[in-house]
Amino acid sequence: MSIYRSTRTFLDSNVILNLLFETELTDEAEKAFSLAKNPVISETVVDECVYVTLRRKAASQGIKSLHELKRFLKEDGGKALLREASELVLSFIGTHGIEIIEDPDIFLTLSVAEKYGLLLHDAKILGAMVSAGIRRIATLDKDFEGIPIIEVIRPEPVPKED
């Protein structure tokens, strides 16, 4: 952990997910990750990454709806798939030395959501950053733009080769 909290960079879920799974945004995620000094995520980012990983893995087994997934998770195969998704995400986090910080309390989350016009998961991320003294976020979307208390690191789209 850095003594100077402001040297840390928060990683948005979309950066990690586009590194875990090859997508049209993987090159941009690699660039965003390379710009992130002392990378940090919150419990919400772990939650989002495990959930998306689980949904992708379940879909590859023909489980498309959330209702089907909830039912499947009660079975041994579903529990094993959840464990596999969790291990994939946590292994990535550990391998890359990414620190996990706590989520803020609900009152800070709601206050941040209202003040900056954010959905609750984004407000939790911003609240975690504020609580930990982190002022930079690496992301692939525009959700955090225009918030004066943080610096958004968003790489330019990588041109596609012909």
C-alpha positions as a LaTeX table, in Angstrom:
\begin{tabular}{lrrr}
\hline
Residue & $x$ (\AA) & $y$ (\AA) & $z$ (\AA) \\
\hline
Met1 & 0.00 & 0.00 & 0.00 \\
Ser2 & 1.31 & 3.42 & $-0.89$ \\
Ile3 & 1.98 & 5.94 & 1.87 \\
Tyr4 & 0.73 & 8.65 & $-0.50$ \\
Arg5 & $-2.86$ & 7.63 & $-1.09$ \\
Ser6 & $-3.20$ & 10.02 & $-3.99$ \\
Thr7 & $-0.73$ & 7.91 & $-6.01$ \\
Arg8 & $-3.21$ & 5.03 & $-6.13$ \\
Thr9 & $-5.57$ & 4.54 & $-9.06$ \\
Phe10 & $-8.99$ & 2.97 & $-8.78$ \\
Leu11 & $-9.87$ & 0.45 & $-11.51$ \\
Asp12 & $-13.46$ & 0.44 & $-12.72$ \\
Ser13 & $-15.08$ & $-2.96$ & $-13.26$ \\
Asn14 & $-15.10$ & $-2.50$ & $-17.03$ \\
Val15 & $-11.29$ & $-2.41$ & $-17.12$ \\
Ile16 & $-10.95$ & $-5.71$ & $-15.28$ \\
Leu17 & $-13.76$ & $-7.44$ & $-17.20$ \\
Asn18 & $-12.30$ & $-6.46$ & $-20.56$ \\
Leu19 & $-8.96$ & $-7.88$ & $-19.45$ \\
Leu20 & $-10.52$ & $-11.12$ & $-18.20$ \\
Phe21 & $-12.51$ & $-11.61$ & $-21.41$ \\
Glu22 & $-11.29$ & $-10.81$ & $-24.92$ \\
Thr23 & $-13.61$ & $-8.13$ & $-26.30$ \\
Glu24 & $-13.49$ & $-5.19$ & $-28.69$ \\
Leu25 & $-12.42$ & $-3.09$ & $-25.67$ \\
Thr26 & $-9.54$ & $-5.30$ & $-24.48$ \\
Asp27 & $-6.85$ & $-3.11$ & $-26.10$ \\
Glu28 & $-8.27$ & $-0.02$ & $-24.38$ \\
Ala29 & $-8.50$ & $-1.92$ & $-21.08$ \\
Glu30 & $-4.82$ & $-2.88$ & $-21.39$ \\
Lys31 & $-3.92$ & 0.77 & $-21.96$ \\
Ala32 & $-6.06$ & 1.92 & $-19.01$ \\
Phe33 & $-4.48$ & $-0.73$ & $-16.79$ \\
Ser34 & $-0.97$ & 0.30 & $-17.86$ \\
Leu35 & $-1.75$ & 3.89 & $-16.80$ \\
Ala36 & $-3.02$ & 2.83 & $-13.36$ \\
Lys37 & $-0.42$ & 3.36 & $-10.66$ \\
Asn38 & $-0.87$ & 1.27 & $-7.50$ \\
Pro39 & $-4.20$ & $-0.24$ & $-8.66$ \\
Val40 & $-7.10$ & $-0.45$ & $-6.20$ \\
Ile41 & $-10.65$ & $-1.78$ & $-6.42$ \\
Ser42 & $-13.52$ & $-2.00$ & $-3.95$ \\
Glu43 & $-15.76$ & $-4.82$ & $-2.80$ \\
Thr44 & $-18.39$ & $-3.57$ & $-5.27$ \\
Val45 & $-15.98$ & $-4.06$ & $-8.18$ \\
Val46 & $-15.25$ & $-7.62$ & $-7.02$ \\
Asp47 & $-19.02$ & $-8.20$ & $-6.78$ \\
Glu48 & $-19.65$ & $-6.83$ & $-10.29$ \\
Cys49 & $-16.76$ & $-8.80$ & $-11.82$ \\
Val50 & $-17.77$ & $-12.10$ & $-10.22$ \\
Tyr51 & $-21.41$ & $-11.55$ & $-11.24$ \\
Val52 & $-20.57$ & $-10.80$ & $-14.89$ \\
Thr53 & $-18.11$ & $-13.70$ & $-15.01$ \\
Leu54 & $-20.73$ & $-16.02$ & $-13.54$ \\
Arg55 & $-23.38$ & $-14.85$ & $-16.03$ \\
Arg56 & $-20.99$ & $-15.38$ & $-18.96$ \\
Lys57 & $-20.01$ & $-18.86$ & $-17.82$ \\
Ala58 & $-23.63$ & $-19.80$ & $-17.13$ \\
Ala59 & $-24.71$ & $-18.52$ & $-20.57$ \\
Ser60 & $-22.09$ & $-20.77$ & $-22.17$ \\
Gln61 & $-23.90$ & $-23.67$ & $-20.48$ \\
Gly62 & $-27.29$ & $-22.55$ & $-21.82$ \\
Ile63 & $-28.43$ & $-20.75$ & $-18.66$ \\
Lys64 & $-29.70$ & $-17.45$ & $-20.02$ \\
Ser65 & $-32.14$ & $-15.92$ & $-17.54$ \\
Leu66 & $-31.48$ & $-14.68$ & $-14.03$ \\
His67 & $-34.30$ & $-16.93$ & $-12.78$ \\
Glu68 & $-32.60$ & $-20.00$ & $-14.29$ \\
Leu69 & $-29.27$ & $-18.93$ & $-12.79$ \\
Lys70 & $-30.74$ & $-18.55$ & $-9.30$ \\
Arg71 & $-32.19$ & $-22.05$ & $-9.54$ \\
Phe72 & $-28.92$ & $-23.45$ & $-10.92$ \\
Leu73 & $-26.88$ & $-21.95$ & $-8.05$ \\
Lys74 & $-28.76$ & $-24.21$ & $-5.61$ \\
Glu75 & $-27.30$ & $-27.26$ & $-7.37$ \\
Asp76 & $-23.77$ & $-28.61$ & $-7.00$ \\
Gly77 & $-22.96$ & $-27.61$ & $-10.59$ \\
Gly78 & $-24.08$ & $-24.06$ & $-9.93$ \\
Lys79 & $-22.04$ & $-23.83$ & $-6.75$ \\
Ala80 & $-19.00$ & $-25.10$ & $-8.65$ \\
Leu81 & $-19.57$ & $-22.53$ & $-11.39$ \\
Leu82 & $-19.81$ & $-19.73$ & $-8.82$ \\
Arg83 & $-16.57$ & $-20.94$ & $-7.22$ \\
Glu84 & $-14.91$ & $-21.02$ & $-10.66$ \\
Ala85 & $-16.05$ & $-17.45$ & $-11.44$ \\
Ser86 & $-14.91$ & $-16.20$ & $-8.04$ \\
Glu87 & $-11.52$ & $-17.89$ & $-8.36$ \\
Leu88 & $-10.96$ & $-16.45$ & $-11.83$ \\
Val89 & $-11.63$ & $-12.89$ & $-10.62$ \\
Leu90 & $-9.72$ & $-13.22$ & $-7.34$ \\
Ser91 & $-6.78$ & $-14.87$ & $-9.10$ \\
Phe92 & $-6.57$ & $-11.95$ & $-11.54$ \\
Ile93 & $-6.69$ & $-9.47$ & $-8.65$ \\
Gly94 & $-4.00$ & $-11.34$ & $-6.71$ \\
Thr95 & $-1.74$ & $-11.92$ & $-9.69$ \\
His96 & $-1.74$ & $-8.21$ & $-10.52$ \\
Gly97 & $-1.29$ & $-7.02$ & $-6.93$ \\
Ile98 & $-4.55$ & $-5.09$ & $-6.91$ \\
Glu99 & $-5.61$ & $-3.89$ & $-3.46$ \\
Ile100 & $-9.24$ & $-4.36$ & $-2.39$ \\
Ile101 & $-10.72$ & $-1.60$ & $-0.23$ \\
Glu102 & $-14.01$ & $-1.57$ & 1.66 \\
Asp103 & $-17.22$ & $-0.12$ & 0.29 \\
Pro104 & $-18.54$ & 3.03 & 1.94 \\
Asp105 & $-21.58$ & 3.00 & 4.19 \\
Ile106 & $-25.00$ & 3.38 & 2.59 \\
Phe107 & $-25.46$ & 6.99 & 3.73 \\
Leu108 & $-22.29$ & 8.14 & 1.97 \\
Thr109 & $-23.32$ & 6.12 & $-1.08$ \\
Leu110 & $-26.76$ & 7.73 & $-1.25$ \\
Ser111 & $-25.31$ & 11.20 & $-0.71$ \\
Val112 & $-22.71$ & 10.74 & $-3.46$ \\
Ala113 & $-25.35$ & 9.30 & $-5.82$ \\
Glu114 & $-27.58$ & 12.31 & $-5.37$ \\
Lys115 & $-24.81$ & 14.93 & $-5.47$ \\
Tyr116 & $-23.18$ & 13.64 & $-8.67$ \\
Gly117 & $-26.12$ & 11.95 & $-10.41$ \\
Leu118 & $-24.72$ & 8.41 & $-10.26$ \\
Leu119 & $-26.26$ & 4.96 & $-10.13$ \\
Leu120 & $-25.68$ & 3.30 & $-6.77$ \\
His121 & $-22.82$ & 1.02 & $-7.80$ \\
Asp122 & $-20.94$ & 3.98 & $-9.30$ \\
Ala123 & $-21.73$ & 5.99 & $-6.16$ \\
Lys124 & $-20.29$ & 3.16 & $-4.04$ \\
Ile125 & $-17.13$ & 3.28 & $-6.14$ \\
Leu126 & $-16.80$ & 7.05 & $-5.78$ \\
Gly127 & $-17.58$ & 6.83 & $-2.06$ \\
Ala128 & $-14.89$ & 4.17 & $-1.59$ \\
Met129 & $-12.42$ & 6.36 & $-3.46$ \\
Val130 & $-13.24$ & 9.40 & $-1.33$ \\
Ser131 & $-13.01$ & 7.39 & 1.90 \\
Ala132 & $-9.60$ & 6.00 & 0.91 \\
Gly133 & $-8.21$ & 9.29 & $-0.40$ \\
Ile134 & $-7.98$ & 8.05 & $-4.00$ \\
Arg135 & $-8.39$ & 10.73 & $-6.64$ \\
Arg136 & $-7.83$ & 8.83 & $-9.92$ \\
Ile137 & $-10.03$ & 6.27 & $-11.66$ \\
Ala138 & $-9.18$ & 4.26 & $-14.78$ \\
Thr139 & $-12.36$ & 3.46 & $-16.70$ \\
Leu140 & $-13.62$ & 2.76 & $-20.22$ \\
Asp141 & $-16.90$ & 4.65 & $-19.87$ \\
Lys142 & $-17.97$ & 8.23 & $-19.20$ \\
Asp143 & $-19.90$ & 7.66 & $-15.96$ \\
Phe144 & $-17.36$ & 9.50 & $-13.79$ \\
Glu145 & $-16.64$ & 12.43 & $-16.11$ \\
Gly146 & $-17.43$ & 15.89 & $-14.81$ \\
Ile147 & $-16.91$ & 15.00 & $-11.15$ \\
Pro148 & $-14.53$ & 17.69 & $-9.93$ \\
Ile149 & $-13.03$ & 15.77 & $-7.01$ \\
Ile150 & $-11.47$ & 13.02 & $-9.16$ \\
Glu151 & $-9.33$ & 12.61 & $-12.27$ \\
Val152 & $-10.70$ & 10.22 & $-14.89$ \\
Ile153 & $-8.18$ & 8.19 & $-16.87$ \\
Arg154 & $-9.91$ & 6.99 & $-20.00$ \\
Pro155 & $-7.72$ & 5.96 & $-22.92$ \\
Glu156 & $-8.61$ & 6.97 & $-26.44$ \\
Pro157 & $-10.15$ & 4.15 & $-28.48$ \\
Val158 & $-7.51$ & 1.99 & $-30.11$ \\
Pro159 & $-7.80$ & 2.10 & $-33.94$ \\
Lys160 & $-8.70$ & $-1.25$ & $-35.45$ \\
Glu161 & $-6.29$ & $-2.81$ & $-37.93$ \\
Asp162 & $-7.64$ & $-3.60$ & $-41.39$ \\
\hline
\end{tabular}
